[in-house]
């Protein structure tokens, strides 16, 4: 449910705080989220 809320905000081009009003901020946010998710999965799978 929370992912849907954030996903819709990213698609609109803004975040819930109203900071990411430009596509560049959205791209950086999505990229950092993907990287952190990947690192988390790597750590969890390596245990």
PyMOL commands that place a pseudoatom at each C-alpha (Angstrom):
pseudoatom trace, name=CA, resn=UNK, resi=1, chain=A, elem=C, hetatm=0, pos=[0.000, 0.000, 0.000]
pseudoatom trace, name=CA, resn=UNK, resi=2, chain=A, elem=C, hetatm=0, pos=[2.772, 2.419, 0.958]
pseudoatom trace, name=CA, resn=UNK, resi=3, chain=A, elem=C, hetatm=0, pos=[4.700, 1.538, -2.212]
pseudoatom trace, name=CA, resn=UNK, resi=4, chain=A, elem=C, hetatm=0, pos=[1.652, 2.468, -4.286]
pseudoatom trace, name=CA, resn=UNK, resi=5, chain=A, elem=C, hetatm=0, pos=[1.477, 5.881, -2.612]
pseudoatom trace, name=CA, resn=UNK, resi=6, chain=A, elem=C, hetatm=0, pos=[5.166, 6.556, -3.228]
pseudoatom trace, name=CA, resn=UNK, resi=7, chain=A, elem=C, hetatm=0, pos=[4.929, 5.139, -6.750]
pseudoatom trace, name=CA, resn=UNK, resi=8, chain=A, elem=C, hetatm=0, pos=[2.107, 7.501, -7.662]
pseudoatom trace, name=CA, resn=UNK, resi=9, chain=A, elem=C, hetatm=0, pos=[4.023, 10.444, -6.207]
pseudoatom trace, name=CA, resn=UNK, resi=10, chain=A, elem=C, hetatm=0, pos=[7.096, 9.527, -8.252]
pseudoatom trace, name=CA, resn=UNK, resi=11, chain=A, elem=C, hetatm=0, pos=[5.042, 9.143, -11.428]
pseudoatom trace, name=CA, resn=UNK, resi=12, chain=A, elem=C, hetatm=0, pos=[3.543, 12.601, -10.887]
pseudoatom trace, name=CA, resn=UNK, resi=13, chain=A, elem=C, hetatm=0, pos=[7.075, 13.985, -10.539]
pseudoatom trace, name=CA, resn=UNK, resi=14, chain=A, elem=C, hetatm=0, pos=[6.944, 14.999, -6.902]
pseudoatom trace, name=CA, resn=UNK, resi=15, chain=A, elem=C, hetatm=0, pos=[7.523, 13.308, -3.586]
pseudoatom trace, name=CA, resn=UNK, resi=16, chain=A, elem=C, hetatm=0, pos=[5.395, 13.473, -0.467]
pseudoatom trace, name=CA, resn=UNK, resi=17, chain=A, elem=C, hetatm=0, pos=[7.455, 16.379, 0.892]
pseudoatom trace, name=CA, resn=UNK, resi=18, chain=A, elem=C, hetatm=0, pos=[7.136, 18.353, -2.329]
pseudoatom trace, name=CA, resn=UNK, resi=19, chain=A, elem=C, hetatm=0, pos=[10.915, 18.465, -2.778]
pseudoatom trace, name=CA, resn=UNK, resi=20, chain=A, elem=C, hetatm=0, pos=[11.253, 16.441, -5.962]
pseudoatom trace, name=CA, resn=UNK, resi=21, chain=A, elem=C, hetatm=0, pos=[9.409, 18.710, -8.341]
pseudoatom trace, name=CA, resn=UNK, resi=22, chain=A, elem=C, hetatm=0, pos=[11.901, 18.029, -11.133]
pseudoatom trace, name=CA, resn=UNK, resi=23, chain=A, elem=C, hetatm=0, pos=[12.426, 14.733, -12.998]
pseudoatom trace, name=CA, resn=UNK, resi=24, chain=A, elem=C, hetatm=0, pos=[16.113, 14.751, -12.003]
pseudoatom trace, name=CA, resn=UNK, resi=25, chain=A, elem=C, hetatm=0, pos=[15.207, 14.493, -8.324]
pseudoatom trace, name=CA, resn=UNK, resi=26, chain=A, elem=C, hetatm=0, pos=[12.805, 11.670, -9.132]
pseudoatom trace, name=CA, resn=UNK, resi=27, chain=A, elem=C, hetatm=0, pos=[15.471, 9.828, -11.120]
pseudoatom trace, name=CA, resn=UNK, resi=28, chain=A, elem=C, hetatm=0, pos=[17.985, 10.189, -8.285]
pseudoatom trace, name=CA, resn=UNK, resi=29, chain=A, elem=C, hetatm=0, pos=[15.402, 9.042, -5.748]
pseudoatom trace, name=CA, resn=UNK, resi=30, chain=A, elem=C, hetatm=0, pos=[14.403, 6.001, -7.775]
pseudoatom trace, name=CA, resn=UNK, resi=31, chain=A, elem=C, hetatm=0, pos=[18.052, 5.135, -8.442]
pseudoatom trace, name=CA, resn=UNK, resi=32, chain=A, elem=C, hetatm=0, pos=[18.985, 5.356, -4.758]
pseudoatom trace, name=CA, resn=UNK, resi=33, chain=A, elem=C, hetatm=0, pos=[15.955, 3.258, -3.847]
pseudoatom trace, name=CA, resn=UNK, resi=34, chain=A, elem=C, hetatm=0, pos=[16.915, 0.580, -6.360]
pseudoatom trace, name=CA, resn=UNK, resi=35, chain=A, elem=C, hetatm=0, pos=[20.509, 0.566, -5.119]
pseudoatom trace, name=CA, resn=UNK, resi=36, chain=A, elem=C, hetatm=0, pos=[19.493, 0.285, -1.465]
pseudoatom trace, name=CA, resn=UNK, resi=37, chain=A, elem=C, hetatm=0, pos=[17.006, -2.477, -2.282]
pseudoatom trace, name=CA, resn=UNK, resi=38, chain=A, elem=C, hetatm=0, pos=[19.655, -4.365, -4.216]
pseudoatom trace, name=CA, resn=UNK, resi=39, chain=A, elem=C, hetatm=0, pos=[22.193, -4.029, -1.412]
pseudoatom trace, name=CA, resn=UNK, resi=40, chain=A, elem=C, hetatm=0, pos=[19.616, -5.159, 1.132]
pseudoatom trace, name=CA, resn=UNK, resi=41, chain=A, elem=C, hetatm=0, pos=[18.782, -8.234, -0.938]
pseudoatom trace, name=CA, resn=UNK, resi=42, chain=A, elem=C, hetatm=0, pos=[22.485, -9.024, -1.382]
pseudoatom trace, name=CA, resn=UNK, resi=43, chain=A, elem=C, hetatm=0, pos=[23.079, -8.817, 2.358]
pseudoatom trace, name=CA, resn=UNK, resi=44, chain=A, elem=C, hetatm=0, pos=[20.020, -10.900, 3.190]
pseudoatom trace, name=CA, resn=UNK, resi=45, chain=A, elem=C, hetatm=0, pos=[20.832, -13.563, 0.596]
pseudoatom trace, name=CA, resn=UNK, resi=46, chain=A, elem=C, hetatm=0, pos=[24.472, -13.799, 1.672]
pseudoatom trace, name=CA, resn=UNK, resi=47, chain=A, elem=C, hetatm=0, pos=[23.525, -14.653, 5.268]
for i in range(1, 47): cmd.bond("trace and resi %d" % i, "trace and resi %d" % (i + 1))
show_as sticks, trace
zoom trace
